[in-house]
């Protein structure tokens, strides 16, 4: 029987994407990737791929059971992004390039003295961290944004009509 892989769970907008490293290359669950793309029929996405971009592997679940899963290679993911062009896919591609695929690659890192990426769940989102020399580092653009409280602008003087009205009211009060 073929080896079973223990997938790494990545989250984007509260949707899971399981991925594994096979022969030092990242592969992700095709059905879950299609859902991230917003594809209506996730089972069809594998039909577009060449034979070297899709394969069936077994994921070992937490219960110990094996699940047969179709997975896409990195080139298959980019091909699907190109094929199903949508404005949101630009953000998905950036997330894949800068967070998901580096996290998968670093999950297989052998040397402890080299920096490796890890993901931290925080405030209903995942934050990409760099673990190096026993310390966790975060990129500045990953930090939460703090907005200063905007003070209301000082009131401008009344318009000429309001000043006339106030003058008329004062004149009426003096009569």
ABEGO torsion letter per residue (X at the ends): XBBBBBBBBBBBGGBBBBBBBBGGBBBBBAAAAAAAAGBABAAAAAAABBAAABBBBBBBBAAGBBBBBBBBBAAAAAAAAAABBBAAAAAAAAAAAAAAAAAAAAAABABAABBBBBBBBBGGBBBBBBBBGGBBBBBAAABBBBBBBBBBBBBBBBBAAAAAAAAAAAAAAAX
